[in-house]
Amino acid sequence: MNPQQPDHVLRTLADLDARLGRITAEVAEVRAGLSAVARQTRSPEGAPVWRAGAPQVGVPGPPPGGFGPDGPVGGPHPTARVGGPHPTAPVAGPPPGQPWRPAQPRPRRAPRITAATVIAAIGGAVMLAGIAFLLVVAIQAGLFPPIARVAAAAVLAAILIGSGLWLQSRHVATPERRINPGALALVGTGLAAAMLDVIACTSLYQWIPVPAAYMFVGGLALAGMALAQRWSSGLLACLVSAGTMLLAPLISTGVELPVFLVILAIATAVLASDLGVAVRVVWSVFPAPVLLGYLAQAALHDRGEQIALIVAALVFAGVGVGVAWSDSVRRSPAPENAALVVVPTAVPLLLLATLDLLRPGWPVGLVLAAAYLAVAVAAGRRPGDPGPALLSAVTGYAGSALLLGAWVELGGREATGLAVTLSATAYVVAAGLWARRWVGWVAAIGTAIAMSVYLVVNLPFLALSERQAGRQFDYWDVVSAFAVTVLAVAVTWWAARSRPRAASRVVMVGAVVALLTFSVLVVASGVVIGDLAGATRNGFLAAHLVVTVLWISCAAWLILTPSPRISEARRLGFVLGSLALAKLLFLDLATLPGLFRVLAFVAVGAVMLAVAVRYRNETEPSGSGSPT
C-alpha cells in the first residue's frame, strides 16, 4: 500500500468539502435575497407567498467550512440544522404544491371607538336635533308654508345621504379604519331626517296615510340597518334607530299612534338586520306590550289606523318567525336563544281575533295558529339539533296559544268549550304519535283547560238533581259530555303508552273517569230525549236507572275478569261496585219512584248474585281460579 494514498484521499476530500462550502454560501446569499424580496412584495392577505418547493426562509444554511486531516474545519456539517435538536435532521420545507407563509406577529386590534367616531356621533346627533328643532320652530312661528318645510327637510336628507355615500366612496380603506366616520354620521343623520320628515307629513299634515307611513319608515330603517350591517357600524344603526325614536315625539304632540308605528317600523328593521341575537331579542321585546295596548284600544281608532295596526302586527310577527328560522335552521351552529324572538312578536296576534274589523275573528286565529304550527312541525323534523328543537317548541307553544285563543271568539260558551275539548284531544293524539316534549306539555295543559271549562260551563254535577238537570241540560251538554269522554279515553291511551310500567293503574283510573263522563252523557241524553217526548222527568229517571245498571255491570266485569295484565282490576271492581250500591241506596232509593226503583233493585241484585256465584266457584280449591 502506498503511504501517500491516505494523504491524497484526505486532500481530495478537503477540496470537495471546500467547494461544497462555497456552494452553500452562495445558496445562503440567494436565500437572503429572496427573503428581502418577499418582505417587499406582499400577497393580498398581507403575507409573503413562496412557490412550491422553495426553501424555508429564516433557517440559515451551514457556514462555509471544510474537512481537515483531523475532522471538520470552520463550522458544522452542511446537512446539520443550526439550533436543531438533531444535528443530522434535514431542513423542513413546505409541502409540495402548497405556498409557504412565514409566521407573522398578530397585529393589534384597532379600537372600535375612536376620537373620530365620537366626534362623528356627536355631530350627527346635533345635526339631527337641529333639523327637528328647525321643523318645530318653523311650525310654531309660521315661517314657511307646510310644503316648503317638508320639501326642505327632504332635500336636506337627500344631500346628507348622498354626501355620506360619496365620502365613503372616496375613502381609502385601511385595516384600522375601513369606514369613514364622517360618512357614517352623514348617512345616519340623513336617514333619520327623512324618517322625521315622513312623521311630520303623517302626524301634522295628514298627507301620508298611516299604513303608508309605516311602510315608508320601515323601508328607510331597513335600508339603514342593511348599510350598518354591511359597514359593521353600530354608530349608523344607533343614529337611524335611537335618534329617530327620541326626536319623533318633538315633532308630534307625543307618542301618538303614527309615532309609535314609526318606532315599530324601526324595531322591525332592527329585527330583520343581522346585528346580533341579543339585539334582536331586546328589540322584539320592546314594542310588543305597546302594540298590545294599541290593539286592545283599537275601537278608539278609525278604519285606516286599525288597518295599520293589523299590518304592523302581522309584519312584526312574520319578521320574527323568519329571523328565528334563519338563525335556528340555516346557521351552523345555531344560536340557541335565536328562537326567543318568536314569543314577544306573537303576543299581539292574540288580540287580532277580537278586532271589530276582523269579525268573525276565529278564522283569522285559525290561520295564524296553522302557520305557527306548520313552522313547528317543519323545525321539529330535525332531531338532535338544539336550535331547531327550541324553535319547534317556541313556535308550537305560540301556535297552540293562538289556537286556544281563537275559540274565544267562536260565539257561545258551549261552542267554545267544545272546541277547546276537541283541540285538547287532537294534541293528546299527536303527543302519542309524535314524541315531542312541547306537544306533551301542550296536551297536558290543553286537557286541564278543557276539563276546567267543561266543569264551569256545562256543570256536569247537575246530573244529580232532577230539577236542575231538566232546566239546564240540552243537546250541547250531550255533545260536550261525549267529547270529554273521548278526551278521557285518548288521555288514558297516551298515558299508558308513555308510562308502560304504570299502564295498569293508568288504564283503571282513566276507565273510571271515562265512565263518569259517559254517565253524564247518558243522563243528559235522557233529559233531552224526554224533553222531546214531553216527559223530561221520565227521561231523567230512566237515564239514572241505566247508569246504575251500567256501573254494577262494569264492576262485575272487573271483578270476574281473568286477565292477568290488569292486576288492580278486581280491587277496583269492588270499589266501583260499592259506589254503585251506595248510589242505589242513597240516590236512587230517594229519587226513583215505583217501577224505576223496582227495576233498579232487581237489576243490581241479579248482577250481584251472578258475581257471587261465579266468584265463589272461582275461589273454591277445586276450581280453576285461585283464592284472592
QUIWOQUI-V960853 format. One record per helix or strand of 2 or more residues. SS is the DSSP state (A for helix, B for strand). FROM is the first residue (numbers start at 1). TO is the last residue. Records with the same first field share a line. If there is no record, write none. Layout:
SS->FROM-TO  FROM-TO
This chain:
A->5-40  115-141  146-169  181-203  210-231  234-251  257-272  277-286  288-296  298-300  303-329  336-354  356-358  362-380  386-409  413-433  437-457  460-464  466-472  475-498  500-533  536-560  569-591  594-619
B->66-68  71-73
